[in-house]
């Protein structure tokens, strides 16, 4: 149970045709195709990001990572850019440097 039979499908199509008109039906059908395409794109981007996170850190990134740990920064689930920003913030607050100053 729960499946739509052929007569129900014909009834749904006739109601849609009556409500939206013959010009809008192809447009509605195209809009229904877009979400799966967008989800595939998002899935591909997510897989790429996961693979990038699994890559070994280069020497510079390793030094930044180790410095963040030494300074007491939580490094879990953070990329290098986030770690650099947290290190800068920690240095600014420790030394009393104005936040508008470029480090």
C-alpha positions in Angstrom: 0.0 0.0 0.0 1.1 3.6 -0.4 1.9 3.2 -4.1 0.2 5.4 -6.6 -1.6 3.5 -9.3 -2.1 4.5 -12.9 -5.6 5.9 -12.4 -4.4 8.1 -9.5 -1.4 9.3 -11.5 -3.7 10.3 -14.4 -6.0 12.2 -12.0 -3.0 14.0 -10.5 -1.8 15.0 -13.9 -5.2 16.3 -15.0 -5.6 18.3 -11.8 -2.1 19.8 -12.3 -2.9 20.6 -15.9 -6.1 22.3 -14.9 -4.5 24.3 -12.1 -1.3 25.4 -13.8 -2.1 25.2 -17.5 -0.2 23.4 -20.3 2.6 26.0 -20.4 3.7 25.6 -16.8 3.9 21.8 -16.6 7.3 21.5 -18.4 8.6 24.3 -16.2 7.5 22.6 -13.0 9.0 19.3 -14.2 12.4 21.0 -14.9 12.3 22.6 -11.4 11.8 19.1 -9.9 15.0 17.9 -11.6 17.2 20.6 -10.0 17.3 19.5 -6.4 18.9 16.1 -7.1 21.5 17.8 -9.3 22.3 20.3 -6.5 22.5 17.5 -4.0 25.0 15.6 -6.2 27.1 18.8 -6.5 27.0 19.3 -2.7 27.9 15.6 -2.1 30.9 15.9 -4.5 32.1 19.1 -2.8 31.8 17.4 0.6 33.7 14.4 -0.5 36.5 16.6 -1.9 36.7 18.5 1.4 36.9 15.3 3.4 39.7 14.0 1.2 41.5 17.3 1.6 41.2 17.1 5.4 42.7 13.6 5.3 45.8 14.8 3.4 49.0 15.0 5.4 49.9 18.5 6.5 52.9 20.1 4.9 55.8 21.4 7.0 54.4 24.9 7.4 50.9 23.6 8.4 52.5 21.2 10.9 54.4 24.0 12.5 51.2 26.1 12.8 49.3 23.1 14.2 52.0 22.5 16.8 52.2 26.2 17.7 48.4 26.2 18.2 48.6 23.2 20.5 51.5 24.8 22.5 49.4 28.0 22.9 46.4 26.0 24.2 44.3 26.5 21.2 41.7 23.8 20.5 42.8 22.3 17.1 40.0 19.8 16.7 38.1 20.1 13.4 39.8 23.4 12.4 41.7 24.2 9.3 45.0 26.1 9.1 43.3 29.5 8.4 41.1 29.1 11.5 44.1 28.1 13.6 46.1 31.2 12.4 43.2 33.5 13.3 43.0 32.0 16.8 46.7 32.3 17.3 46.6 35.9 16.3 43.7 36.6 18.6 45.4 34.9 21.5 48.6 37.0 20.9 46.6 40.2 20.6 44.7 39.6 23.9 47.9 38.5 25.7 50.0 41.5 24.7 47.2 44.0 24.9 47.6 44.9 21.2 44.7 46.9 19.7 42.5 44.6 17.6 42.7 47.1 14.7 46.5 46.6 14.5 47.5 44.3 11.6 49.7 41.4 12.8 
